[in-house]
Amino acid sequence: MQFIISIIVVFRHKWIRLLNKFESMYYQGKLHSKSYFHIELPTHISGTEHIELRGSFQSLDGLRMSCITKWGGGEIFNPQLVIEDKVIVNKNVHIGCINRITIGKDTIIGSNVLITDYSHGDKEYDLAPSNRPLYSKGTVVIGKNVWIGENACILPDVTIGDNCIIGAGSIVTKSIPDNSIAVGNPARVVKQF
């Protein structure tokens, strides 16, 4: 019995690796990436025509990248998501864009991170959140060589400078200067180097 279970486990791992390879090839073509590209299932990427990869990219499972062009009662957006070279994304990351998000070279994003440039509704509190209009307070710019810790949230109208560390669980609501460590809710700079 143990032998049969071992064979099933080995077969399952090989099957998943094969599916991941096909999924990566599919999205690599959709995103016109000519560099190293690897993602793991499950993945959901929408609005690929608004995503620009400028180099290698890899992600563990659970990635959700959404460039939203239409919403609700006819709202139209022209999102732009730019991802520079050698960006690594861990499990269950959600990147949502209706305006512009830029992620710099050599950035690593921890698991369960949210990066968004929009919110659901401003004053329409009597509507269900899914029926509220989307709006953006501004763009999100993440510099190069940035490490974003697990469970962090990067919210609209924020710039994170080069060589920054965003601590696990931090909620970034204001810009962070270069060469800083920021932690907390809301995130604040605790050290500069």
DAMOUR-V52713 format. One record per run of one state. SS is the DSSP state (helix for helix, strand for strand, loop for the rest). FROM is the first residue (numbers start at 1). TO is the last residue. If there is no record, write none. Layout:
# DAMOUR-V52713
SS&FROM&TO / SS&FROM&TO
This chain:
# DAMOUR-V52713
loop&1&1 / helix&2&30 / loop&31&36 / strand&37&39 / loop&40&43 / strand&44&46 / loop&47&47 / helix&48&50 / strand&51&53 / loop&54&56 / strand&57&59 / loop&60&63 / strand&64&67 / loop&68&69 / strand&70&71 / loop&72&74 / strand&75&76 / loop&77&79 / strand&80&83 / loop&84&86 / strand&87&89 / loop&90&93 / strand&94&97 / loop&98&99 / strand&100&103 / loop&104&107 / strand&108&109 / loop&110&113 / strand&114&116 / loop&117&118 / strand&119&120 / loop&121&128 / helix&129&131 / loop&132&133 / strand&134&135 / loop&136&139 / strand&140&142 / loop&143&146 / strand&147&148 / loop&149&152 / strand&153&154 / loop&155&157 / strand&158&160 / loop&161&164 / strand&165&166 / loop&167&170 / strand&171&172 / loop&173&175 / strand&176&176 / loop&177&179 / strand&180&183 / loop&184&184 / strand&185&185 / loop&186&187 / strand&188&192 / loop&193&193
